[in-house]
């Protein structure tokens, strides 16, 4: 399964998102982490259009992420949104996401994603 991880860039996503998911997600998931060094310069629209699911951490507003989610939606790619308890994501995600859930910790997020994707 090809997955694209979308998120805002105004926080420590490497520690709070990438590292936990790289540990928790099964190795048969092909996850594209857009801000990993090996992905620098790759055009996300092309990658999004060839994914099975876009995973979107939507705790913080992000114009770039909104554009990515619009591209994914237009291409018919399934979108799963998730956010930290205590944050207020944009109401617009309800119009494009197949699934939306909140999480309390990185362990909670990992468990919920693995269960949902299997």
KEMIMI-532513 format. One record per residue: x, y, z of N, C-alpha, C, O in turn; residue in three letters. Coordinates in steps of 0.1 Angstrom, whole numbers, padded with zeros to 4 digits, always signed. Atoms other than C-alpha are relative to their C-alpha. Last residue first. Layout:
// residues N
XYZXYZXYZXYZALA ...
END
This chain:
// residues 118
+0001+0015+0002-0052-0031+0080-0014-0003-0003-0017-0015-0005UNK -0006+0003+0013-0050+0007+0075+0000-0015-0003+0000-0019-0015UNK +0008-0006+0011-0074+0016+0103+0005-0005-0013-0003-0008-0022UNK +0013+0007+0000-0057-0007+0129-0008+0004-0012-0015-0004-0019UNK -0002+0014+0004-0022+0005+0119-0013-0007+0000-0016-0015-0010UNK -0003+0001+0015-0034+0041+0120+0002-0014-0004-0003-0018-0015UNK +0012-0003+0008-0050+0038+0154+0002-0001-0015-0006-0006-0022UNK +0009+0011-0001-0020+0021+0170-0013+0002-0008-0017-0007-0015UNK -0005+0012+0008+0004+0046+0156-0010-0011+0001-0012-0018-0009UNK +0001-0002+0014-0017+0076+0168+0005-0012-0008-0003-0017-0017UNK +0014+0001+0003-0021+0062+0203-0002+0002-0015-0010-0005-0021UNK +0003+0014+0000+0017+0056+0205-0015-0002-0004-0018-0011-0011UNK -0006+0007+0012+0024+0091+0193-0004-0015+0000-0006-0021-0011UNK -0014+0001-0001+0000+0105+0220+0005-0007-0013-0003-0011-0021UNK -0005-0006-0013-0036+0116+0225+0016+0000+0001+0022+0008+0008UNK -0009+0009-0007-0051+0110+0191+0006+0008+0012+0006+0020+0012UNK -0009-0007-0009-0081+0125+0172+0009-0010+0007+0005-0022+0009UNK +0000+0004-0014-0099+0110+0142+0011+0008+0008+0020+0014+0002UNK -0007-0010-0008-0110+0118+0107+0000-0005+0015-0011-0009+0020UNK +0000+0003-0014-0119+0093+0080+0008+0012+0007+0017+0017+0002UNK +0008+0012-0002-0129+0097+0044-0001-0004+0015-0011-0008+0019UNK -0006+0011-0007-0115+0132+0044-0011-0012+0001-0022-0009+0004UNK -0009+0008+0009-0126+0157+0017+0006-0013+0007+0010-0022+0000UNK +0005+0001+0014-0155+0177+0030+0008-0009-0009+0004-0013-0019UNK +0011+0009+0000-0148+0171+0067-0006-0002-0014-0013-0011-0016UNK -0004+0014+0002-0114+0186+0061-0012-0010+0000-0011-0020-0006UNK +0000+0004+0014-0129+0220+0056+0004-0014-0002+0000-0020-0012UNK +0012+0007+0003-0137+0223+0093-0001-0005-0014-0009-0013-0018UNK +0009-0007+0009-0101+0232+0099-0012-0008-0003-0011-0020-0005UNK -0003+0000+0014-0085+0214+0128-0010+0008-0008-0021+0010-0003UNK +0012-0002+0008-0090+0225+0164+0003+0000-0015+0007+0011-0020UNK -0001-0009+0012-0064+0212+0188-0013+0001-0008-0021-0008-0006UNK -0003-0014-0005-0069+0198+0223+0002+0010-0011+0003+0022-0008UNK +0010-0004-0009-0065+0161+0213+0003+0014+0005+0015+0017+0008UNK -0003+0001-0014-0039+0160+0185-0013+0005+0008-0019+0015+0005UNK -0004-0012-0008-0052+0156+0150+0002-0003+0014-0005-0012+0020UNK -0001+0002-0014-0059+0130+0123+0006+0012+0007+0014+0019+0000UNK -0005-0011-0008-0070+0130+0087+0000-0003+0015-0009-0010+0020UNK +0002+0002-0014-0073+0101+0064+0006+0011+0008+0018+0013+0007UNK -0007-0009-0010-0076+0109+0027-0005-0004+0014-0017-0004+0017UNK +0006+0000-0013-0085+0084-0001+0008+0008+0010+0021+0008+0009UNK -0008+0008-0009-0071+0094-0035-0007+0001+0014-0011+0012+0018UNK +0008+0011-0005-0097+0105-0061+0008-0009+0010+0004-0020+0012UNK -0005+0012+0006-0072+0127-0080-0008-0012+0005-0005-0024+0000UNK +0003-0001+0014-0091+0159-0071+0004-0013-0008-0003-0017-0018UNK +0014+0001+0001-0090+0149-0034-0004+0000-0015-0013-0008-0019UNK +0004+0014-0002-0053+0143-0036-0015-0002-0002-0019-0012-0008UNK -0005+0009+0011-0047+0176-0052-0004-0014+0001-0009-0021-0008UNK +0009-0003+0012-0069+0194-0027+0004-0008-0012-0004-0014-0019UNK +0013+0008-0002-0051+0176+0001-0010+0003-0011-0018-0006-0015UNK -0003+0015+0002-0017+0188-0012-0013-0008+0001-0016-0016-0007UNK -0002+0002+0014-0030+0224-0015+0002-0015-0003-0004-0020-0012UNK +0013-0002+0006-0043+0224+0020+0001-0003-0015-0008-0009-0021UNK +0008+0012-0003-0010+0210+0032-0014+0001-0007-0018-0009-0012UNK -0006+0010+0008+0008+0239+0016-0007-0013+0001-0009-0020-0009UNK +0004-0003+0014-0015+0264+0032+0005-0011-0009-0003-0016-0018UNK -0011-0001+0010-0010+0249+0066-0005+0002-0014-0012-0007-0019UNK +0004-0004+0013-0033+0250+0097+0013+0002-0009+0023+0006-0004UNK -0004-0014+0003-0020+0230+0126-0004+0003-0014-0003-0005-0023UNK +0001-0008-0013-0035+0198+0141+0003+0015-0002-0003+0023+0005UNK +0006-0013+0002-0040+0184+0106-0002+0008+0013-0011+0016+0013UNK -0001-0005-0014-0017+0153+0104-0005+0015-0001+0002+0023-0006UNK -0002-0014-0002-0028+0140+0070-0001+0003+0015-0011+0002+0021UNK +0002-0001-0014-0024+0104+0058+0004+0015+0003+0014+0019+0000UNK -0008-0012-0006-0029+0103+0021-0004+0000+0015-0015+0001+0019UNK +0005-0007-0012-0040+0068+0009+0009+0012+0003+0021+0010+0003UNK +0013+0006-0004-0036+0047-0022-0007+0008+0010-0019+0010+0010UNK +0001+0006-0013-0008+0069-0037-0014-0007+0002-0024-0003-0005UNK -0003+0014+0002-0001+0076-0074+0000-0007+0014+0005-0018+0015UNK +0009+0006+0010-0017+0110-0075+0001-0015-0002-0007-0021-0007UNK +0013+0001-0005+0001+0121-0044-0010-0008-0009-0017-0016-0004UNK +0000+0012-0010+0035+0113-0059-0014-0002+0006-0018-0013+0007UNK -0002+0013+0008+0029+0135-0090+0000-0012+0010-0006-0022+0006UNK +0013+0002+0007+0015+0164-0068+0001-0014-0008-0009-0021-0008UNK +0010+0007-0008+0044+0161-0044-0012-0003-0007-0019-0014-0005UNK +0012-0007+0002+0071+0171-0069-0011-0008+0006-0015-0018+0001UNK +0010+0008+0007+0104+0157-0056-0013+0008+0000-0017+0014+0009UNK +0001-0003+0014+0130+0183-0048-0010-0008-0008-0012-0005-0020UNK -0002-0015+0002+0140+0169-0014+0000+0002-0016+0007-0005-0023UNK +0012-0004+0008+0127+0133-0012+0001+0015-0003-0009+0020-0009UNK +0001+0006+0013+0160+0118-0001-0011+0004-0009-0012+0001-0021UNK -0010-0006+0010+0164+0144+0026-0001-0007-0013+0001+0000-0023UNK -0013+0007-0001+0131+0134+0043+0010+0004-0010+0006+0008-0021UNK -0011-0008-0004+0106+0162+0041+0012-0008+0004+0022-0003+0010UNK -0005-0011+0009+0080+0145+0020+0012+0008+0004+0018+0014-0004UNK -0002-0011-0010+0078+0112+0040+0006+0012-0008+0018+0012-0011UNK -0007-0012+0005+0064+0088+0014+0000+0011+0011-0010+0016+0014UNK +0003-0014-0004+0053+0056+0030+0009+0010-0005+0021+0009-0004UNK -0010-0009+0006+0054+0022+0013-0004+0014+0003-0013+0020-0004UNK +0005-0013+0004+0035+0000+0037+0011+0008-0006+0022+0010+0000UNK +0006+0002+0013+0048-0036+0037-0007+0013-0005-0012+0013-0016UNK -0009-0002+0010+0072-0026+0065-0006-0002-0014+0000+0003-0024UNK -0006+0012+0006+0044-0023+0090+0009+0003-0012+0006+0013-0020UNK +0007+0005+0012+0039+0011+0105+0007-0012-0005+0019-0013-0006UNK +0012+0007-0002+0052+0015+0141-0007-0006-0012-0013-0016-0012UNK -0001+0012-0009+0088+0024+0139-0012-0008+0000-0011-0020+0000UNK -0009+0009+0006+0086+0047+0108+0003-0013+0009+0006-0023+0003UNK +0006+0008+0011+0055+0061+0123+0009-0009-0007+0005-0020-0011UNK +0010+0010-0005+0071+0071+0156-0006-0008-0011-0008-0020-0009UNK -0007+0011-0007+0102+0086+0138-0010-0010+0006-0008-0022+0004UNK -0008+0009+0008+0082+0106+0113+0006-0012+0007+0003-0023+0004UNK +0008+0007+0010+0055+0122+0135+0008-0011-0008+0005-0023-0008UNK +0014+0002-0004+0067+0139+0167-0008-0009-0010-0019-0014-0006UNK +0001+0007-0013+0105+0136+0162-0015-0004+0003-0017-0015+0008UNK -0009+0012+0000+0107+0144+0125-0001-0008+0013-0002-0020+0012UNK +0006+0011+0006+0076+0166+0126+0009-0013+0000+0004-0024+0000UNK -0010+0010+0001+0092+0191+0150-0006-0013-0005-0007-0023+0002UNK -0003+0007-0013+0068+0219+0143+0010-0011-0003+0014-0013-0014UNK -0003-0009-0011+0059+0245+0116+0002-0007+0014+0000+0000+0024UNK -0014+0000-0002+0060+0222+0086+0005+0009+0011+0017+0011+0013UNK -0005-0014-0001+0023+0213+0085+0016-0001+0002+0020-0012+0007UNK +0000-0007-0013+0016+0177+0076+0004+0014-0002+0010+0018-0012UNK +0001-0014+0001+0010+0152+0048-0001+0007+0013-0007+0001+0022UNK +0002-0006-0013+0022+0116+0048+0001+0015-0001+0011+0021-0005UNK -0007-0013+0000+0018+0098+0015-0004+0007+0013-0015+0008+0017UNK +0005-0010-0008+0009+0061+0015+0008+0013-0001+0021+0013-0003UNK -0008-0012+0001+0014+0034-0010-0007+0011+0008-0019+0014+0006UNK +0008-0012+0000+0000+0000+0000+0009+0012+0000+0018+0014+0008UNK 
END
